[in-house]
Amino acid sequence: MTRLVLRVLAALSVIAGLNYIVWRWTSSLNWGAWWIAVPLVIAETYSIIDVILFSLTIWRMSERDKPPHAPSGLTVDVFITTYNEDPELVLATAEAALAMRYPHTTWVLDDGSRPELRAAVERIGARYLSRGEEWVGKPRHAKAGNLNNALQETQGEFILILDADQVPYPELLDRTLGYFNDRRVALVQTPQYFGNVPENDPLGSQAPLFYGPIQQGKDGWNAAFFCGSNAILRREALMQLGLTNYVSDTERRVRRALAVGSRVVRRARRRPEARDPRVASLLESVERAIAEGTGRLKAGGSIGEATYTVQSQVDSAVRELVAGDLARMTGDLAAIRTELGVEDDPGEDLEGLDTAVDRLAARDLSPLGALESVKAVLDAVSVERLHEAQPVMPLSTISVTEDMSTSMRLHASGWRSVYHHEILAVGLAPEDLPSMLTQRMRWAQGTVQVMLRESPLTMRGLSWGQRLMYFNTMWSYLSGFAAVVYFAGPLAYLLFGILPVTALSPDFFARFIPFMVLNQLMFAWAGRGAKTWRGQQYSLALFPTWIRACTTAAANVWFGRPLGFAVTPKARQEGGVSPLRLVWPQALMAALLVAASIIGIIRWVIGASQGLGTLVNIVWAVFDLVLLSVLVGAAKYRGYDAVAEADPEASSVTQNDASPARKSASLGKQDAYPGEKNAVSHTKEER
Amino acid sequence: MKFAVEERDGYTEVAAEGRLNMVSAPMLRSAVADAIGAGHRLLVLNLGGTDFMDSSGLGALVGCLKAARQAGGDLRIANVGEQVQMVLKLTSMDRILTPYSNPEDAFRDA
């Protein structure tokens, strides 16, 4: 019944939206003011596509009953990832993890390699892992690298991943492992809920719409995705992903290296240093080796055979050169000795020579190092993935949001995922504006990175439903550009009297108002009481963040520029930057809107503009100001005050009070369901 | 899982017997690491006695290949059973590692 109402509302919203936008494109554009009219209609089209995608999401909202019983005897590793969080916080999470009922092994994966944390972790009976020597000088891949390192060191069939601040409930594993009875299930995601967030959620931390109708809707399309924490994964699926990716990446690199290799060598042979006959003959051998390797591949040989052919031929050429050098050197030394009248012992020398050749011909000391471009090609003609610490990397490393990218690849290779809608862990949200902005920036950048590197729209193996589900999340991060236009609209009329539509006729209102009303009704019904207001505010108010995320991610993917990646601080940042410096574009925009409203009224009084236009645009400006006003509360927010928030009844039903470091512990589970929570959420897909 | 390392004509044969899964994968890694440590360079992994392999086993195979290559040698696989052949195909690993039918053939060209 609920679902039927939702479907009716969704269908009506889409119809009303299309009715409005088609009319806007065909009969309302004020071409005289195209510079604002066209951007506005594009922004509106953007928003309507967002509504259509949302409708599609909730169309299939899954309503799962009780989870299947968890069979006994499964082996489970629990990974708690930490980088620089307070050891107290990590230990509280580790203690709660140890206390989970289903038998498992708890690991703390410390990317900060802190000896004191190791000691403390081992004292409470958990196990400790940090990266080994193989990572020195190789890309670390942040959290994905940390998890990949741990996957190599452990053996459990299932992996529970927890952020350092996510304190699990004792029944977490019992409630989720049963889903894996279906052999095709690779991922079970549970909600992320934060205990340190006051009722009015000034920073928009809770995401009941996302960890609710949106993930449930995606679940219906078999596209519920991995959100980095509070999720259980099947090792077999991850390993398979890592292997498939290893094979395709290696094959691509080797083929490319062989293709450009002969050109690079030929170019090197024309250089002045190649006039030396030793260098010339070495390069000739390399060229021959590359040709033979290419031939092997063409004849249907494996990458392993081809690379081995190339490497072993080059190695023997290098050895020959080194041996020649050493022989000459030994001869010279002997001559010097004779000259100086020192006794000679040729026997010992000869034996040492072989070892010396071995050592000096090895890759790190090879004379080929002098020919960098050639060496780079030869390094790429290998199956060892020398540029990485691990050849097989199960978690995707193409983005700073490894979670979304990994689950997309899992879905593409045919695995299923489950969203289990029950709070089974309580975490900590950022407690100030700068930390919150850093976190949102990272999510947005990561999502855009995935979109640009491995677009779901073209990824093979995904169904169209899955493609649209992933695309929806990416699409929602483009809202910053639309926001700018929505702010510019009222400014254009109030300041200059320019209207982007031909007329504010009954035609306009008759199409616009039904769409708005149906749309709001659909969100309200889907949210089942969760207010979407805070989310609507943030999806427009953070427009500079969203825009910068898009531009930096594009610069990163297309031009290799760094993102300026930062770990979301879990503890409040003391002092620091003035909030005005972080949100000045919004402050400026607000000032402009206020000034424009005043000027707009003056223009109406002196008869320079019409009454209806002024009224509509002032209402629009006020609406924009109300959206932006969320930042005032956010900037003033001084962190969570447990005492002020605690309701005496709620604090007596705690589950995890054992952890004094955590304010979150004072929240009872009863009021923790996102759908029922009074906290607000989002039309935007916030994670 | 049991491993037997034997020196042959021009290569070293590592025979693996049992199930190569996530529990025994680390054992394969250490068996191969030991062989490389003992100076063996051209290794043939005889999988005739391996009746099952999962992706962790394949992962260990890649790790061993990397170790052998970095020591200046190579690791090849031979005598692959039906199930192993299937997982090699599934992950396209057969594009990297050629499965030879007999251990003697593996290094014939080297």
Interface residues (C-beta under 8 A of the other chain):
Chain A: Q152 Q155 G156 E157 R235 E236 M239 Q240 G242 L243 T244 Y246 V247 S248 T250 E251 G301 S302 I303 G304 E305 Y308 Q311 S312 D315 A362 S382 V383 E384 R385 P391 V392
Chain B: M22 V23 A25 P26 D54 S55 S56 L58 G59 V62 G63 L65 K66 R69 Q70 G72 D74 R76 L90 T91 S92 M93 D94 R95 I96 L97 T98 D109 A110
